């Protein structure tokens, strides 16, 4: 288990906890438990205080797989917005859970069925948050914007 602190905004924490509560009620799988573990170790901060270079929800992340040298780019998003053709991956995907809250320049260890991958976060771009609601199951969550 990784004990390095990660940073999650108060808004993302609330939405992700609701997603977990809803999903854990109907399904207990490893992705949900991993996300819960990450949130449990997170330092919860105000959205306006999130440091530059920290992976948050809707962040665009460029990282290098240190085992293969391959460079990949994804946007970390909620499950209903995920679309691999647009390089938008779900927070519930193992790589999404591994990257959330980590910082640019950090090396993240990610366990896969094929072994441990080491990913170096090269760049993080956080999109401005829109006051657009997020729907989790049948529940609608209000979003707040960050200036």
C-alpha positions in Angstrom: 0.0 0.0 0.0 1.2 3.5 -0.9 1.5 5.8 2.1 2.4 9.0 0.2 -0.3 11.6 0.8 -2.5 12.5 -2.2 -4.7 15.6 -2.5 -8.4 15.5 -3.3 -10.6 18.5 -3.4 -13.6 18.6 -1.1 -16.0 18.6 -4.0 -14.3 15.6 -5.7 -14.2 13.8 -2.4 -17.9 14.2 -1.8 -18.8 13.1 -5.3 -16.5 10.2 -5.3 -17.7 9.0 -1.8 -21.3 9.2 -3.2 -20.2 7.2 -6.2 -18.6 4.6 -3.9 -21.6 4.4 -1.6 -24.0 3.9 -4.5 -21.7 1.4 -6.3 -20.7 -0.5 -3.1 -24.3 -1.0 -2.3 -24.9 -3.0 -5.5 -21.4 -4.3 -6.3 -18.2 -4.8 -4.3 -15.3 -5.2 -6.7 -11.6 -4.5 -6.4 -11.8 -1.1 -8.3 -14.2 0.2 -5.8 -12.2 -1.0 -2.8 -9.0 0.6 -4.3 -10.7 3.9 -4.8 -12.1 3.8 -1.3 -8.5 3.1 0.0 -7.1 6.1 -2.0 -9.8 8.4 -0.6 -9.2 7.2 2.9 -5.5 8.3 2.7 -6.2 11.5 0.9 -5.7 15.0 2.3 -9.0 16.8 1.6 -8.6 20.4 0.5 -10.7 23.2 -0.8 -10.9 23.2 -4.6 -9.3 26.6 -4.8 -6.3 25.4 -2.8 -5.4 22.4 -5.1 -1.8 22.8 -6.0 -0.8 23.1 -9.6 0.2 19.7 -11.1 -2.1 17.6 -8.9 -4.3 15.1 -10.8 -7.9 15.9 -10.0 -11.2 14.8 -11.6 -11.3 16.0 -15.3 -7.5 16.5 -15.3 -5.6 15.8 -18.5 -2.6 13.6 -17.5 0.5 12.8 -19.6 2.6 9.9 -18.1 5.4 7.7 -19.1 5.4 3.9 -18.5 8.9 3.5 -17.1 8.9 -0.2 -18.0 8.2 0.2 -21.7 9.0 3.9 -22.3 5.5 4.4 -23.8 4.0 7.9 -23.2 0.2 8.0 -22.8 -2.3 10.8 -22.2 -5.8 10.5 -20.6 -8.4 12.6 -18.9 -9.6 11.2 -15.6 -13.4 11.4 -15.4 -16.5 9.9 -13.8 -17.6 6.6 -15.2 -20.5 8.0 -17.3 -18.2 10.3 -19.1 -15.5 7.8 -19.9 -14.8 7.2 -23.6 -11.5 5.4 -24.5 -11.7 6.7 -28.1 -11.5 10.3 -26.7 -8.8 9.2 -24.1 -11.2 9.8 -21.2 -10.8 7.0 -18.6 -13.0 6.3 -15.6 -11.8 7.0 -12.1 -12.8 3.4 -11.5 -10.3 2.1 -14.0 -7.2 0.9 -12.1 -5.0 3.6 -13.8 -7.5 6.3 -13.0 -7.5 5.3 -9.3 -3.7 5.0 -9.3 -3.2 8.6 -10.7 -5.9 10.6 -8.8 -4.4 13.0 -6.3 -0.8 12.4 -7.4 1.5 15.1 -8.5 3.4 16.0 -11.7 6.9 14.4 -11.5 5.8 11.7 -9.2 6.4 8.0 -10.0 3.3 5.9 -9.3 3.3 2.2 -8.9 0.3 0.5 -10.5 -0.4 -3.2 -9.9 -1.7 -5.1 -12.9 -2.3 -8.8 -13.6 1.0 -8.8 -15.5 3.0 -7.3 -12.6 3.8 -3.8 -11.2 4.0 -0.9 -13.7 5.8 2.3 -12.8 4.3 5.4 -14.3 6.0 8.8 -14.2 3.5 11.7 -14.3 5.0 14.1 -16.9 2.3 16.8 -17.1 -1.1 17.6 -15.5 -3.6 20.1 -17.0 -6.7 20.7 -15.0 -9.6 22.0 -16.9 -11.7 24.7 -15.3 -14.6 23.2 -13.5 -18.0 24.1 -15.0 -21.1 24.4 -12.9 -22.5 21.4 -14.6 -24.3 18.7 -12.6 -22.9 15.2 -12.3 -25.4 12.3 -12.3 -24.5 9.2 -10.3 -27.1 6.5 -10.7 -30.4 8.3 -10.3 -28.9 11.0 -8.1 -27.8 14.4 -9.4 -24.9 16.2 -7.7 -24.4 19.9 -8.0 -20.9 21.0 -9.1 -19.2 24.1 -8.0 -16.8 26.1 -10.2 -13.2 26.9 -9.5 -11.9 30.2 -10.6 
